[in-house]
Amino acid sequence: MLLDKRLGVIEAVDGDVYYVKFWELSIPARLSKDFEKYSVRPKTGDDVLFLWKRSGISEITSVCKNMLEE
């Protein structure tokens, strides 16, 4: 469900922890289990949808295509 997800930008990567910029916050997140199927991993500057878990590590669910880069 889209209402549970937030849109952010990958600010930094430290091993398997991604730091997602959401407004003025930098939120630590890991890739969801769905990413195990794909060899492409998000990189710094990518737009992502993530589930924000305020009491733990958030979960990146998908990478969004940036239409302005084409």
BELWOJO-V664765 format. One record per residue. N is the residue number from 1. RES is the residue in one small letter. D_CENTER is the distance of its C-alpha to the mean C-alpha in whole Angstrom. Layout:
[[N & RES & D_CENTER] [N & RES & D_CENTER]]
This chain:
[[1 & m & 16] [2 & l & 14] [3 & l & 16] [4 & d & 14] [5 & k & 10] [6 & r & 9] [7 & l & 8] [8 & g & 6] [9 & v & 7] [10 & i & 6] [11 & e & 9] [12 & a & 10] [13 & v & 10] [14 & d & 13] [15 & g & 14] [16 & d & 12] [17 & v & 10] [18 & y & 7] [19 & y & 8] [20 & v & 6] [21 & k & 9] [22 & f & 10] [23 & w & 14] [24 & e & 15] [25 & l & 13] [26 & s & 11] [27 & i & 9] [28 & p & 9] [29 & a & 7] [30 & r & 8] [31 & l & 7] [32 & s & 9] [33 & k & 13] [34 & d & 13] [35 & f & 11] [36 & e & 14] [37 & k & 16] [38 & y & 15] [39 & s & 16] [40 & v & 13] [41 & r & 10] [42 & p & 8] [43 & k & 9] [44 & t & 10] [45 & g & 10] [46 & d & 8] [47 & d & 7] [48 & v & 4] [49 & l & 5] [50 & f & 5] [51 & l & 8] [52 & w & 10] [53 & k & 12] [54 & r & 14] [55 & s & 17] [56 & g & 15] [57 & i & 11] [58 & s & 8] [59 & e & 7] [60 & i & 4] [61 & t & 7] [62 & s & 7] [63 & v & 7] [64 & c & 9] [65 & k & 13] [66 & n & 14] [67 & m & 17] [68 & l & 19] [69 & e & 18] [70 & e & 21]]
